[in-house]
Amino acid sequence: MTGNADTPLEAALAQARTQAPAVEARLRTAWADTPLAAAGAAHDAAGGKRSRVRLTLTAAALLGCDARDAEAAAAAVELLHNASLVHDDLIDEDATRRGVPSVWKTHGTAGAVLLGDRLLAAAHAEAAATGAPRELVQALSATARRLVDGVARERAPAATAPGDAARDAYLDLARDKSGALFAFAVDAALILAGVPHRERHVARTAFEALGAAYQIGDDLADLDGHKLGRPAGGDVAAARLCAPVAALRALGEPATVAAFDRFLAAPEDAEIWIARLRGADVRAEITGWRDGLMGDAASAAARLRPELRAFTGWAATAIGGPAPSEEAPACAAATP
Amino acid sequence: MTGNADTPLEAALAQARTQAPAVEARLRTAWADTPLAAAGAAHDAAGGKRSRVRLTLTAAALLGCDARDAEAAAAAVELLHNASLVHDDLIDEDATRRGVPSVWKTHGTAGAVLLGDRLLAAAHAEAAATGAPRELVQALSATARRLVDGVARERAPAATAPGDAARDAYLDLARDKSGALFAFAVDAALILAGVPHRERHVARTAFEALGAAYQIGDDLADLDGHKLGRPAGGDVAAARLCAPVAALRALGEPATVAAFDRFLAAPEDAEIWIARLRGADVRAEITGWRDGLMGDAASAAARLRPELRAFTGWAATAIGGPAPSEEAPACAAATP
């Protein structure tokens, strides 16, 4: 079934591919043939890379977990992810996702709230269907609460002092908002495999850092207008705590930061600030954060058993994507 | 600790009272000291009767469940209930709850969505903290999905044909929207106590009927303007599927129902229809439904072990409240 795989990682990736359709079928049952079927189909139409499903299935295959348990855990992770997407689009008033109208746009506040709730509840039922119901449900629930807390803090972009505190607050946010879910995607497999707490903690550290690095890449894509159907700098215009906002507050002169904080309190004429945030200094700062996170992930990975070390290395490329320096836009920086 | 209780039910009610503060403490941890603390406190200020907490704790005490398990299960039930209240107020644009501003009014769409999500996730963690994590989490999740489906169907008041189909659709809705949560409040204790599936099913039937009867009382209170801070007939004005709406569609002449369905599709000038729904014929129809549900509950209760039978009888009074005929308003019915 796994073909002529040369390494355990290749064999696990191949097995994950064969299991992906079973996970898709589980995901559909969370909304198909229910009063939320139309809203669920609308969200499903936006698609998704299923990166987290691949993480869980691959880690589980590497560790020899029961296949049905792995599929339920992968479904739990992906359902939580999609619940948060549906609710976040409503909160952020993002009209599209991957170029497709958002659920709240097509099915209203009611459709988005109820579909997200249904997916969140279904996620917990999937976690409970495994061989480690208590541990997996509690880890899933804790992850969901970290996502919620991250989104809540995202809406207070100037809650901390400028300087290092601004950087630390952003990195905490990125760990909560994106890192926690990547870490749980892997931890779910480690829980099922009965991996000791100490090694689970190390693996979570690695994937939390990778997830935070992924978030930085996502924030830069937003700034640069590389997100399908989203305006360039949309996060900044909405005064959300994102990497460029945090970087300017971390490195800017006091007078600039004071002016920027006034903008964040009452966002108007965002274009001038978006241009400023595209400056080389901001990008260098952000790139430094991302490099630091990738280094943290590599350090943690070195302490994992060989197959998980190889898996983390693969994930660093698969999740992390190209280095931020390669994404720099051609436009010149302007200073307001 | 339980005083001079004369019957097992009185002893269980007394024990439930002593456990209530521990449940309150668990409920607070779902939002206190988090980024959602202010939103959580705003919701908490609206208070609540904690009927479902009392059901779970009392049933658990009657059956000799572990006290900590009972408190976790009661917290899970109440957290789910409150998650649905916070999200429903947002969906229904209800500006107040028990006379206090709703969370979405004070903390926006973001505050309401995120607080509800946090409570829903915390509910599942509480269920997983008990001695029956898989069964309790799956029952909780299934209940959450029934609530969601009920609210979704509430927004399509004329989805069925008139006549008996309209009545049946409403009773299904009332069972999903309110019955399921009362049934789960009791079933949670039965799960913890290891009560056989057959008896659990009978108990769920009884409490689902009581919960649906409670919903009918709530719908009548809305029609009659007996809900604090809510306009009389608010459900009708918003074209929600509620008992009076279903009753007119169940018993009305075809021409009246056709006109009413046009109103439900585009609600305007609701006053004339609210007055019509206060007619004696509609109230008699609804009273008949409620009597039928109370009869269903009594029939099911008769098949339960003695202590659960006594408990169901107590709950029928505690939950069901006065008979609907006693609540009839003084105003005369008008026909549009």
Interface residues (C-beta under 8 A of the other chain):
Chain A: T34 P35 L36 A83 H87 L90 I91 T109 A110 G111 V113 L114 G116 D117 R118 L120 A121 A122 H124 A125 A127 A128 A129 P133 R134 V137 Q138 L140 S141 A142 A144 R145 V148 D149 V151 A152 R153 R155
Chain B: T34 P35 L36 A83 H87 L90 I91 T109 A110 G111 V113 L114 G116 D117 R118 L120 A121 A122 H124 A125 A127 A128 A129 P133 R134 V137 Q138 L140 S141 A142 A144 R145 V148 D149 V151 A152 R153 R155 A156
